Amino acid sequence: MAARPSWRCRVCGAAWPCSPARLALLGEYREDRIGLLVYLATLLDEAAGDIEGRDRLTDRFLTWARAR
């Protein structure tokens, strides 16, 4: 999970969700991509209160998780 209000990974210090967090989330929500996107959108909304740049946050929190 992310350290708040910086929204950086508590393990590696990278911008959350970092690669390991993304893999873990994809595994956890393997059968529920919509649930994953709802969860990430909720966190995006929380992060927007702490970090500037909602467009960048959308890419960071949601774009990677969309089905391909």
MITOR-53841 format. One record per residue: x, y, z of N, C-alpha, C in turn; residue in three letters. Coordinates in steps of 0.05 Angstrom, whole numbers, plus 5000, padded with zeros to 4 digits. Example, Ala and Ser with C-alpha at 12.3 -4.5 7.8 and 13.67 -1.06 7.14 Angstrom:
<pts>
526448865156524649105156526449345156ALA
525749555142527349795143525850015157SER
</pts>
This chain:
<pts>
501749765000500050005000501850255000MET
500650464993502050714990502250865017ALA
504550995020504851175043503551445036ALA
501851545053500551795048501652015065ARG
501852255056500652365032502452365007PRO
504752225008506552234985505652034963SER
504051834970503151634951505551494938TRP
507551424955509851274946509650994960ARG
510850794947510750524958512250514985CYS
511050385004512350355030514750165030ARG
514849995010516949795008519349904992VAL
518850004967521050074950521350384946CYS
519350534954519550824952518850934925GLY
518150764906517250864879514450974881ALA
513751124860510951224858509050984858ALA
507051004875505150784878502850824858TRP
501850614844502650334846505150274830PRO
507250184843509750104830509249834816CYS
511249734802510949484787510149254805SER
511449214828510648984845507749024856PRO
506949264862504249314871502249254849ALA
502949334824501149274801500748974797ARG
502948834799502748544796501048414818LEU
501448504842499948404865496948464861ALA
496348714852493548794848492248634825LEU
493748594804492748424782492148144791LEU
493848034808493347764818490947764837GLY
490747954854488547964873485848004859GLU
485848164838483348214824483248074797TYR
484547844795484847694770482147644757ARG
480147584773477447524762475547754763GLU
476547994770474748224773476048484765ASP
476548514739477848754729476249004735ARG
473648994734471949224741472349304770ILE
472449104787472949154816475549284820GLY
477649204805480249324807480149614799LEU
478849674777478649944768477050124787LEU
474950014799473450164819475250224844VAL
476750024853478550064875480650274869TYR
481850254845483850454838482750734834LEU
480250754823479051014820478451144847ALA
477750984867477351084894479951194905THR
482051044902484651134911485651374896LEU
485051384870485751624854484451874865LEU
481951844872480452074883481752164910ASP
482551974926483852044951486652174946GLU
488052064927490752174920490552454908ALA
488352514894488052774882487952994903ALA
487052924927487053114949489853174960GLY
491652984955494353014966496453104945ASP
495953034919497953074899496753244876ILE
498353424865497453584841497553414816GLU
496053484796496253364769494453124765GLY
491853164765489952944763490352784737ARG
491152914715491552764690493852564693ASP
496052644705498252464710497352244729ARG
495752304748494852104767493051904754LEU
491451984735489751804720491451594706THR
493551684693495351494679496651304700ASP
497551424722498951274742497151064756ARG
494651144761492850964777491050784760PHE
490250874736488250724721489050614694LEU
490550764679491050684651492350414649THR
494250354666495650104665493749864670TRP
491549904685489849684694487649614674ALA
487349774653485249724634485849464619ARG
483749324612484149074596485249144569ALA
486948974559488249014533487248814513ARG
</pts>
